[in-house]
Amino acid sequence: MKYLLSIIFIGIIAVGGMVVYMYSQVRFDAYKIIDYKPKLTTQIFDRNHELVANIFEGENRLYVKYKDIPPRMVEALLAIEDTSFFEHGGINFEAIFRALIKDIKAMKLVEGASTLTQQLIKNTVLTRKKTLSRKLNEAMLAFKLESVLTKEQILERYMNQVYFGHGYYGIKTAARGYFNKNLDQLSLKEIAILVGLPRAPSAYDPTRHIDISLSRANRVIYRMFHLGWISKQEYEKATREYPVVYDETLTKNKAPYVVDEVIKRLSKKYSDLKTGGYKIYLGLDLKLQELARESLKVGYDGILKRQKDENASNLNGAMMVLDNKTGDIRAMVGGVDYTKSHFNRATQSKRQPGSSFKPFIYLQALNVGYNAQSKIPDISRVYVDKKTDKEWKPKNYEENFEGMITLKNALVHSRNLATINLLDSLGMDDVHRKLKDEGFKNLPNDLSIALGTFGISPYDFSGFYTTFSNYGERVKPRLITKIINKFGDEQDFGVQKTKITSPAQAYLMIDILKSVVSRGTGRKANVKGVEVAGKTGTTNRYVDAWFCGFTPDIEVVTWYGNDDNTPMGRGETGGRSAGPSFKHFVQNYLRLYPQTQRRFNVPDGVKYKTSHNTKLYFTDTSPLPSGQNPENQNQGNLIF
C-alpha cells in the first residue's frame, strides 16, 4: 500500500510539474505573438519614390495593418481556411470532431482541424508535427491568445507572419512579388491565388505550378460563391481570369553599386537595418542610373575597340552624376559590370586626376587678381628639389611650348608647362595650404600637384567639382535624403555646403571650362542644344582618363582605367576615352528631361568687354590686364 501511494504521489508531482512547465511555456510563447515584432524588410526608393531595392535578413516581409487589408481578402481567407473564425474561441470543436472521424477511419492522422489562430501559432512558435503534446500546447495557446487579442489583431498577425512561397513572408510582400500590385489593386482571382498558398506554398507557387495554383484559386472562389459571399457573375468572371504572374528576384535590386553603398554607410548606425522595416529615400534617379550605366559602357567599348580588346580583363570605369545645387547623387556606377566585380570604383578607387585637377589651381590665380586674359609663360624650365637636389623637367602633352599665352588658353588646351609656371608664381606653399583648407587630402607638397599627382575617388572629386557647377559653393555629394522608421519617425539628411569663392569668380572659371569643351581638349564632350563646361584629365602613360563636366543643372564625372594601374594604351586621353560617355549621357538626359536649363546664368558682379565678337569677362577681383580697358563694358545678371 505504501509503495502504491508513493507511485501515486510521484505521478501527481510529475503531472503537476508538466502542467507548470507547459503553462510557463505557453506564457512565453503567447508573449511572442501578443508582442509581435517580426523581421521587416527595409526598402530603398529613388527620388521619384520608385523602388530601388528590398534589403532583408532571413525573411522578406512588408508589414500591413488590418485596416489596410481589403475585406474581400479576409472573406477569401476565411472561406477556404476557417469559415467560423469570428464565432469560435480559438478551437473549432465541430471541425475537430469531423477530422477525428476521418482519422479513425483511416487509422492515422489524415486531416487537421486547425483554426487560423492555431495556424498562426504553428507558424510563429510551434512546429508542424502532428503530436499530442504539440496539439495540447497549441490549444492552450489558442485560448490564451483569444482572451487577449481581438479577432482583427489575430488576423493582422496571421496575414503578416505566414509564408506565401517564393521567399515572400506576409500577404503584402506576396502581392508585390507575384503580381507587382498593392493589396487594394488585386483582382478576386489574384486574391484567391494568394490566400490559397499557405496550405502548401511550394506546391501552389504560381511561378512554378501555375495550373495547380489556378485550380486551388478556383476552389477558393467556388467556396466563396457556395457561402453566398460573391455573386454568380463575380464567380464566373473570376474563374475565367488568368492573371499575369511575375517571377523576380526578392531584392529587386536595380542599382547594386548604390545599394551596397547605402548598406555600408548605415549598417553601423542602424544595427537592425535589414530587419527594421525602414524606408530609405535617395536622391537617385533610376532612369539616370540606367542611362549612366549605358553611357559608361559606351566609353568602355570604345577603348576596347581601339586597343583591340587588350585590356578586356582589366579595364573598368566609374561615373558620378550630381545635381549641381543640392549635391544629390542622381546616378552612381562603380564599374561596367556588377556581376563580374562588386568593387565600387566610384567610392573606393583612388586614382590620379591628372589635368582635370588644373581648374583648382587656376581658380586660385583668379582669386588673387589674375584674369582669363592674363599672360603666363608656357616655356620649358628645369626645377630642382631643394631637399633632394633632383632635377625635374616637365613637358607638355604635345612636347612643344608656345611662349607667353593667356591663362584661358593655357587651361583650354591643358598646357602643363604654363600650369606649373603659374603655380610657381603663385607660391607653392600658399597654394598647397589653401587646397588643404578646401578639403583636398594626400596632396604632394611640390610642383607636381599642378598635374594632379595624387589619388582621389570619383565620388570625392565630383563633390569638389561642384565648386564650379554650383557657382563657388561646394556641395557635399548626398546619397540619402531621408529615412523613415516603422513608426513613421523621419530623419532628414540636409544639404551640406561650403563657400569656396564668390559666384562671380566661379563664373570666370565656368566660362573658361566652356571653351575647353567648345574648342579645347574636351571637344568630344560637346553637346548641341545645351552649354557644357568641363575639363579632361590624362595621367602619364595613359593610366587614367577623366572627363569632369557639367551643364547648368547636372554634373557628370567619368573615369576609366585598368584596375591594376597599367596603361590603357596609347592615345587614351581623357577627351578621347571619357568625353564620348559624357556626351552620350547628356544627349539622352536632354531627351528624358527636355525642360532642363540650357544656358548658364551670369551672376551679378561679372562684367565683360566685347573684342572681335568675343566677350572678355572680368570682375573687380579679376580685372582685365592693362591695355584692355573695359570699353563698352556691360554688367548685371545676364542670361543668354
C-alpha positions in Angstrom: 0.0 0.0 0.0 2.8 2.3 1.0 4.5 1.5 -2.3 1.3 2.3 -4.3 0.9 5.6 -2.5 4.5 6.5 -3.4 3.9 5.8 -7.0 0.7 7.9 -7.0 2.5 10.7 -5.2 5.3 10.7 -7.7 2.8 10.6 -10.6 1.0 13.6 -9.2 4.2 15.5 -8.8 5.2 14.6 -12.4 1.9 15.6 -13.9 1.9 18.8 -11.8 5.4 19.6 -12.9 4.5 19.0 -16.5 1.5 21.3 -16.2 3.6 24.0 -14.6 6.2 23.7 -17.4 3.6 23.7 -20.1 1.9 26.8 -18.5 5.2 28.7 -18.3 6.0 27.7 -21.9 2.5 28.8 -23.0 3.0 32.2 -21.3 6.4 32.6 -23.0 5.1 31.6 -26.5 2.0 33.7 -26.1 4.0 36.8 -25.3 6.0 36.4 -28.6 2.7 36.5 -30.5 1.0 39.2 -28.4 4.0 41.4 -28.5 4.5 40.7 -32.2 7.8 42.0 -33.6 8.6 40.2 -36.9 11.6 40.8 -39.1 10.6 43.5 -41.6 12.2 44.3 -45.0 13.8 47.6 -45.4 13.0 49.3 -48.7 15.1 51.8 -50.7 13.4 54.3 -53.0 14.7 56.8 -55.6 13.7 60.5 -55.7 10.5 59.6 -57.6 9.5 57.0 -55.0 10.4 54.2 -57.4 11.6 51.0 -55.6 15.4 50.7 -55.9 15.8 47.5 -53.7 14.5 45.5 -50.8 17.1 44.5 -48.2 16.3 41.9 -45.6 17.8 39.2 -43.5 16.2 35.8 -43.3 12.6 36.8 -44.0 11.4 39.2 -46.8 8.4 40.8 -45.1 6.4 44.0 -45.8 4.0 44.8 -43.0 0.4 45.6 -43.5 -2.1 46.8 -40.8 -5.5 45.2 -40.6 -7.3 48.3 -41.7 -5.3 48.3 -45.0 -6.3 44.7 -45.8 -9.2 44.6 -48.3 -12.4 43.0 -46.8 -12.6 40.7 -49.9 -9.2 39.3 -49.0 -10.4 38.5 -45.4 -13.5 36.8 -46.8 -11.5 34.7 -49.2 -9.1 33.5 -46.5 -12.0 32.6 -44.1 -13.8 30.8 -46.9 -11.0 28.4 -47.6 -9.4 28.1 -44.1 -11.7 29.0 -41.2 -15.3 29.9 -42.1 -16.4 30.2 -38.5 -13.3 32.2 -37.4 -15.3 35.1 -35.9 -17.5 32.6 -34.0 -15.2 30.2 -32.2 -12.9 30.9 -29.3 -9.7 29.7 -30.9 -10.6 26.0 -31.2 -13.3 24.7 -33.6 -14.6 21.6 -31.8 -17.1 20.7 -34.6 -14.2 20.7 -37.1 -12.1 18.6 -34.7 -14.9 16.0 -34.5 -15.2 15.8 -38.3 -11.4 15.3 -38.6 -11.4 12.8 -35.8 -13.9 10.5 -37.6 -11.8 10.7 -40.8 -8.6 9.9 -38.8 -10.3 6.8 -37.2 -11.5 5.5 -40.5 -8.0 5.9 -42.0 -6.3 4.6 -38.8 -3.9 7.5 -39.0 -3.8 11.3 -38.9 -5.0 12.4 -42.3 -6.9 15.7 -41.7 -6.3 18.7 -39.4 -8.9 21.0 -38.0 -6.8 23.9 -37.2 -8.3 27.4 -36.9 -6.5 30.5 -38.2 -5.5 31.1 -34.6 -3.9 27.7 -34.4 -2.2 28.2 -37.8 -0.7 31.4 -36.5 0.7 29.6 -33.5 2.2 26.9 -35.7 3.8 29.5 -38.0 5.1 31.6 -35.1 6.2 29.5 -32.2 5.5 25.7 -32.7 6.5 23.1 -35.2 4.1 21.5 -37.7 4.5 18.0 -36.3 1.1 16.3 -35.5 1.8 15.1 -32.0 -0.4 15.1 -28.9 1.9 17.3 -26.8 2.1 19.9 -29.6 -1.7 19.8 -30.0 -2.1 20.4 -26.3 0.2 23.3 -26.2 -1.5 24.7 -29.3 -4.9 24.5 -27.7 -3.7 26.3 -24.6 -2.0 29.0 -26.6 -5.1 29.4 -28.8 -7.3 30.0 -25.7 -4.7 32.4 -24.3 -4.5 34.5 -27.5 -8.2 34.7 -28.0 -8.6 36.0 -24.4 -6.0 38.8 -25.0 -6.2 39.7 -28.7 -9.1 40.7 -30.8 -10.0 38.7 -33.9 -8.7 41.6 -36.1 -5.4 41.6 -34.3 -5.1 37.8 -34.8 -5.8 38.2 -38.5 -3.3 41.0 -38.8 -0.6 38.8 -37.3 -1.6 35.9 -39.5 -1.5 37.9 -42.7 1.9 39.2 -41.9 3.5 36.1 -40.4 2.5 33.3 -42.8 4.9 32.2 -45.6 3.4 32.5 -49.1 6.2 30.8 -51.0 8.9 32.2 -53.3 10.6 33.8 -50.3 7.6 36.0 -49.5 6.5 36.4 -45.9 3.2 38.2 -45.4 0.4 38.9 -47.8 1.6 42.4 -48.8 5.0 41.0 -49.8 3.4 38.2 -51.8 1.1 40.7 -53.6 4.0 42.9 -54.6 6.1 39.9 -55.6 3.7 37.8 -57.6 1.6 40.5 -59.1 3.6 43.7 -58.7 0.5 45.3 -57.1 -0.7 46.8 -53.9 -3.4 44.9 -52.0 -6.1 47.3 -53.0 -5.3 46.7 -56.7 -5.7 42.9 -56.7 -8.5 41.2 -58.6 -10.6 38.4 -56.9 -8.6 35.7 -58.8 -5.3 37.2 -57.6 -6.6 37.3 -54.0 -7.7 33.7 -54.3 -4.3 32.6 -55.5 -2.7 34.3 -52.5 -4.9 33.0 -49.8 -4.6 29.5 -51.2 -0.8 29.5 -50.9 -0.2 29.0 -47.1 -1.5 25.4 -47.1 1.3 24.3 -49.4 3.4 27.3 -50.6 5.8 25.3 -52.8 3.1 23.1 -54.5 0.9 26.1 -55.2 3.6 28.5 -56.2 2.2 30.2 -59.4 5.7 30.9 -60.8 6.3 27.2 -60.9 3.0 25.4 -61.0 0.5 27.8 -62.5 -2.1 25.2 -63.4 -2.2 23.8 -59.8 -2.2 27.3 -58.4 -5.2 28.3 -60.6 -7.1 25.2 -59.6 -6.6 25.9 -56.0 -7.7 29.5 -56.5 -10.8 28.3 -58.3 -11.7 26.2 -55.2 -11.4 29.3 -53.1 -13.7 31.2 -55.4 -16.2 28.4 -55.5 -16.2 28.2 -51.7 -17.0 32.0 -51.6 -19.8 31.5 -54.1 -21.2 28.5 -52.2 -21.2 30.6 -49.0 -23.1 33.3 -50.8 -20.3 35.8 -50.3 -19.9 36.6 -54.1 -22.5 36.7 -56.9 -22.6 34.2 -59.8 -21.4 36.9 -62.1 -18.4 37.6 -59.9 -17.8 33.8 -59.6 -17.8 33.2 -63.4 -15.6 36.3 -64.1 -13.0 35.3 -61.5 -12.9 31.7 -62.6 -12.1 32.7 -66.2 -9.4 35.2 -65.3 -5.8 34.3 -66.0 -3.6 36.7 -64.1 -0.1 37.8 -65.1 2.4 36.4 -62.6 5.9 37.9 -62.1 9.0 35.8 -61.2 11.5 38.3 -60.0 14.4 38.4 -57.5 13.5 39.0 -53.9 15.7 42.1 -53.6 14.6 43.7 -56.9 18.0 45.5 -56.8 18.1 47.9 -59.7 21.2 49.8 -58.7 23.6 47.3 -56.9 26.5 49.7 -56.5 24.3 52.3 -54.9 22.6 49.8 -52.6 25.9 48.4 -51.4 27.0 51.9 -50.5 23.7 52.6 -48.7 24.2 49.4 -46.6 27.9 50.3 -46.0 27.0 53.7 -44.7 24.0 52.9 -42.5 24.9 49.4 -41.0 26.9 50.8 -38.1 24.3 53.3 -37.1 21.3 51.0 -37.7 22.1 47.6 -36.3 18.6 46.4 -37.5 19.0 47.9 -40.9 17.9 44.7 -42.7 15.2 43.7 -40.2 13.8 47.0 -39.0 11.4 47.9 -41.9 13.0 51.3 -42.7 12.1 53.3 -45.8 15.2 54.9 -47.2 14.9 57.7 -49.8 17.7 58.6 -52.1 18.5 61.5 -54.4 19.0 58.8 -57.1 17.0 58.8 -60.3 16.6 55.3 -61.6 16.2 56.5 -65.2 19.5 58.3 -64.9 21.1 55.4 -63.1 20.4 53.2 -66.1 21.5 55.9 -68.5 24.8 56.3 -66.6 25.4 52.5 -66.8 24.8 52.6 -70.6 27.0 55.7 -71.0 29.9 54.2 -69.1 29.7 51.1 -71.4 29.9 53.4 -74.4 33.3 54.7 -73.4 34.4 51.2 -72.3 33.5 49.7 -75.6 35.3 52.5 -77.5 38.6 51.9 -75.6 38.4 48.1 -76.1 37.8 48.6 -79.8 40.7 51.0 -80.3 43.0 48.8 -78.2 41.8 45.6 -79.9 40.4 44.1 -76.6 43.9 44.0 -75.0 42.5 45.4 -71.7 39.3 43.4 -71.6 40.1 41.7 -68.3 41.5 44.8 -66.6 39.7 47.8 -68.0 37.0 49.4 -66.0 35.4 52.7 -65.2 33.1 54.7 -62.9 30.6 57.5 -63.3 29.1 60.0 -60.8 26.1 62.2 -61.7 25.1 65.0 -59.3 22.5 67.7 -59.0 24.6 70.9 -59.1 22.7 72.7 -56.4 21.9 70.0 -53.8 24.7 67.5 -54.5 22.1 64.8 -54.7 23.6 61.8 -56.4 21.4 61.2 -59.4 23.5 58.2 -60.5 26.5 56.3 -59.3 28.0 53.4 -61.3 31.1 51.8 -59.8 32.0 49.5 -62.7 30.9 48.4 -66.1 29.5 45.0 -64.8 28.5 44.5 -61.2 28.1 40.7 -61.8 31.8 40.4 -62.5 33.0 42.8 -59.8 31.3 44.3 -56.8 34.2 46.7 -56.2 32.8 50.2 -56.3 35.4 52.3 -58.2 33.3 55.4 -57.8 33.8 55.4 -54.0 36.7 53.0 -53.3 39.2 53.6 -56.0 41.8 56.4 -55.5 43.1 57.4 -58.9 45.2 60.4 -60.1 43.0 63.1 -61.6 45.7 64.4 -63.9 44.9 67.6 -65.7 41.3 67.6 -64.5 42.7 69.0 -61.3 44.1 72.1 -63.0 41.0 74.3 -62.7 41.5 74.3 -58.9 45.0 75.9 -59.4 43.6 78.4 -61.9 40.8 79.4 -59.6 43.3 80.4 -57.0 45.0 82.6 -59.6 41.7 84.3 -60.5 41.0 84.9 -56.8 44.3 86.8 -56.3 43.8 89.0 -59.3 44.6 87.1 -62.5 42.2 87.2 -65.4 41.4 84.8 -68.1 43.3 87.2 -70.5 46.4 87.4 -68.2 49.6 86.2 -69.9 51.5 83.3 -68.4 54.7 81.6 -69.7 54.3 78.3 -71.5 58.1 77.6 -71.5 60.3 74.8 -70.5 62.2 75.0 -67.2 64.2 72.7 -65.1 63.1 72.6 -61.4 65.4 71.4 -58.7 64.0 69.8 -55.5 65.6 71.8 -52.6 65.6 68.7 -50.4 66.9 66.1 -52.7 68.6 68.2 -55.4 66.8 66.1 -58.0 66.0 67.8 -61.3 62.5 67.7 -62.8 61.9 68.8 -66.4 58.2 68.6 -67.2 56.8 68.8 -70.7 53.5 69.4 -72.5 51.5 66.6 -74.0 52.3 68.0 -77.4 56.0 68.1 -76.5 56.3 71.8 -77.5 55.8 75.2 -75.9 54.2 78.4 -77.0 55.8 81.2 -75.0 53.5 83.7 -73.4 49.9 82.6 -73.7 46.7 83.7 -72.0 45.6 81.9 -68.8 42.4 80.9 -70.6 44.2 79.2 -73.5 46.6 77.5 -71.1 43.7 75.7 -69.4 41.6 75.3 -72.6 44.5 73.4 -74.2 45.7 71.9 -70.9 49.3 73.2 -71.2 51.3 71.5 -68.4 54.3 73.9 -68.5 52.1 77.0 -68.3 50.2 75.5 -65.3 53.4 74.6 -63.5 54.9 78.1 -64.1 51.6 79.6 -62.9 51.7 77.5 -59.7 55.3 78.5 -59.1 54.5 82.2 -59.4 51.5 81.9 -57.1 53.7 80.2 -54.4 53.7 76.5 -53.9 53.3 76.6 -50.2 50.4 79.1 -50.3 48.5 77.2 -52.9 49.1 73.9 -51.1 47.8 75.3 -47.8 44.6 76.7 -49.5 43.9 73.5 -51.3 44.2 71.6 -48.0 41.9 74.1 -46.4 39.4 73.4 -49.1 39.4 69.8 -48.1 41.8 68.1 -50.5 43.9 65.3 -48.9 47.1 63.5 -49.6 48.4 66.3 -51.8 52.1 66.2 -52.7 54.0 69.3 -51.4 55.7 70.0 -54.7 55.0 71.5 -58.1 53.8 68.1 -59.5 50.5 68.9 -57.8 49.7 71.1 -60.8 49.4 67.8 -62.8 47.1 66.1 -60.3 49.6 63.6 -59.0 47.6 62.3 -56.0 44.8 59.8 -55.5 41.1 60.7 -55.3 37.9 58.8 -55.8 35.4 59.9 -58.5 32.9 60.3 -55.6 35.0 62.8 -53.7 36.2 64.6 -56.9 32.6 65.1 -58.0 32.0 66.9 -54.8 34.9 69.2 -55.3 33.8 70.0 -58.9 30.5 71.5 -57.6 32.8 74.5 -56.6 32.4 75.4 -60.3 29.0 73.9 -61.2 27.3 75.5 -58.1 28.9 78.9 -58.6 31.6 78.9 -55.9 29.7 76.9 -53.2 30.9 73.4 -52.9 28.2 70.8 -52.1 28.9 67.5 -50.5 27.5 64.6 -52.6 24.3 63.4 -50.9 23.3 59.8 -51.3 20.5 59.6 -48.7 17.9 62.3 -48.4 15.7 60.9 -45.6 15.0 57.7 -43.6 11.6 56.8 -42.1 11.3 54.1 -39.5 8.5 51.6 -39.0 6.8 54.0 -36.5 6.8 56.9 -39.1 9.5 58.9 -37.5 11.5 60.8 -40.1 15.2 61.7 -40.2 16.2 64.2 -42.9 19.8 64.4 -44.3 20.3 68.1 -45.2 22.4 69.6 -47.9 25.9 70.4 -46.8 27.5 73.5 -48.5 30.9 75.2 -48.1 31.6 78.6 -49.7 34.9 78.5 -51.6 34.6 81.6 -53.8 32.1 84.1 -55.0 29.6 83.3 -57.8 31.2 85.9 -60.0 34.7 84.4 -59.6 33.3 80.9 -60.2 31.6 82.1 -63.4 35.0 83.2 -64.8 36.1 79.6 -64.4 32.8 78.3 -65.9 33.5 80.5 -69.0 37.0 79.0 -69.4 35.7 75.5 -69.0 33.0 76.1 -71.6 35.8 76.9 -74.0 37.6 73.6 -73.0 34.6 71.8 -74.4 33.8 74.1 -77.4 37.4 74.4 -78.8 39.8 72.6 -76.4 40.7 69.2 -75.2 37.1 68.4 -74.3 35.6 68.8 -77.8 34.4 65.2 -77.9 32.1 66.0 -74.9 30.3 68.9 -76.7 26.5 68.6 -77.0 24.3 70.6 -79.2 21.5 72.5 -77.6 23.0 73.0 -74.2 26.0 74.8 -72.7 28.6 72.4 -71.4 31.7 73.2 -69.3 34.3 70.7 -68.2 37.9 69.5 -68.1 39.7 66.5 -69.3 42.3 64.6 -67.3 45.0 62.2 -68.5 47.8 60.8 -66.4 51.3 59.6 -67.5 51.4 56.7 -69.9 47.5 56.8 -70.3 46.9 55.1 -66.9 43.9 57.2 -66.1 41.4 59.1 -68.2 38.9 61.6 -66.8 36.2 63.9 -68.0 34.6 66.2 -65.4 31.8 68.2 -66.9 28.6 69.9 -66.2 25.6 71.7 -67.7 23.6 74.3 -65.8 21.7 71.6 -64.0 23.8 68.5 -63.6 27.4 67.4 -63.2 28.9 64.2 -64.6 32.3 62.9 -63.6 33.6 60.0 -65.6 36.8 57.9 -65.1 38.4 55.0 -67.0 41.5 52.9 -66.2 42.9 49.5 -65.7 42.3 48.0 -62.2 46.0 47.1 -61.9 47.1 50.6 -62.8 48.7 49.6 -66.1 48.4 51.8 -69.2 45.2 51.5 -71.2 47.1 52.1 -74.4 48.5 54.9 -76.4 46.1 57.8 -77.2 43.6 57.0 -74.4 43.3 60.6 -73.2 40.5 62.0 -71.1 38.9 63.7 -74.0 39.0 60.6 -76.2 38.1 57.9 -73.7 35.8 59.7 -71.2 34.4 62.5 -73.4 32.1 60.3 -75.5 30.5 58.7 -72.5 29.7 62.2 -71.1 28.3 63.2 -74.4 26.1 60.1 -74.6 24.8 60.8 -71.1 23.9 64.4 -71.6 22.3 63.9 -75.0 20.0 61.3 -73.6 19.5 63.3 -70.4 18.0 66.1 -72.6 15.6 63.7 -74.1 14.5 62.5 -70.7 14.3 66.0 -69.2 13.8 68.4 -72.1 12.8 71.2 -69.6 16.3 71.4 -68.2 18.1 74.7 -68.2 20.2 75.1 -71.3 22.4 78.1 -70.6 24.5 79.2 -67.6 23.3 82.2 -65.7 25.8 85.1 -65.4 25.8 86.3 -61.8 25.9 89.9 -60.5 29.4 91.3 -60.4 30.5 89.8 -63.8 31.3 92.4 -66.5 32.5 91.9 -70.0 34.2 93.8 -72.8 33.5 92.8 -76.4 36.5 92.2 -78.5 36.3 90.7 -82.0 32.8 89.5 -81.2 34.1 87.7 -78.1 33.1 88.6 -74.6 36.0 89.0 -72.3 34.7 88.6 -68.8 36.1 90.3 -65.7 35.3 91.2 -62.1 36.5 93.7 -59.6 38.8 90.9 -58.2 39.9 89.8 -61.6 40.2 92.9 -63.9 41.3 92.7 -67.5 45.0 93.2 -67.9 46.3 96.7 -68.6 45.9 97.7 -72.2 42.5 96.0 -72.4 40.4 98.8 -70.9 36.8 97.8 -70.4 35.2 100.0 -73.0 31.6 99.2 -74.0 31.5 97.1 -70.8 28.3 95.6 -69.5 27.3 94.1 -66.2 24.4 92.6 -64.5 22.6 89.3 -64.1 22.9 88.2 -67.7 21.1 85.1 -69.1 21.8 84.1 -72.6 
